[in-house]
Amino acid sequence: MIKIVIAEDQRMLLGALASLLDLEEDMKVVGRATNGEEAVKLVRKLAPDICIMDIEMPVMTGLDAAEALQDSACKVMILTTFARTGYFERASLAGVDAYLLKDSPSEELASSIRSVMAGKRIYAPELMDGAYGQEANPLTQREKEVLGLIADGKNTKEIASQLYLTTGTVRNYISVILDKLDVGNRIEAITRFKEKGWFK
C-alpha cells in the first residue's frame, strides 16, 4: 500500500484529490495539509511513501517544504497550476521526484505516483520545453535587490536608505530594470518577474 500525504491550500481540491486517490486499490491518503509547514510535520510524523504538494501555499510554500524534506525518505511530487521555469529549476534542485500540472488528466496522477514509487522521475512536458528554451534572468544582483524592495512596497527614498545609495542612483536602477524587462512601470516589472519565476 502506497501511503500518501497531500498538501493543498484549496480545501475543496484537497478533499477531491484525497477521495480520488483513496479509490485506488494500492493507495491510501494518510494525511492532509493546507500549507507547507503542516506538510513537513505530517511527513516527519507519519513517514508516508510520497507527499504530493502544491507550490503557492500560505506559511511555507511547496518548494520550501520540498527543500526541507530533502533529508527524508519520502518522495515529493509537485502538483501545481504554474508551469514556470524558475519554479521548475528550484524544484529540480530540491530533488523533487515529479512536477505535474493540475490540468493533467486525473488518471495520470495515479499512474505517475506508481512510476515515482518505481524510481522514475516525471516532469510535465510543458516544463521541459520551457527549461530548454529558457530565458536567463537579465537583472544583475543589485537590480534584483532593488526590484525585491519595490515588491516589498518600499519607495525610492526608502530603497536608497536601505541600500546606502542616492535616490538618483536608485531611479537609474529602476529605469534600467524597466528597460531590461521591457515594461512601463514598477507594477508591470514585478508582475513580469513573478511570471518568469525569477523571484526565488
Secondary structure as UniProt FT lines:
FT   STRAND          2..7
FT   HELIX           11..22
FT   TURN            25..26
FT   STRAND          27..33
FT   HELIX           36..46
FT   STRAND          50..53
FT   HELIX           62..68
FT   TURN            69..71
FT   STRAND          75..80
FT   HELIX           85..93
FT   TURN            94..95
FT   STRAND          98..101
FT   TURN            102..103
FT   HELIX           106..117
FT   TURN            118..119
FT   STRAND          122..123
FT   HELIX           125..132
FT   HELIX           141..151
FT   TURN            152..153
FT   HELIX           156..163
FT   HELIX           167..181
FT   HELIX           186..195
FT   TURN            196..197
//
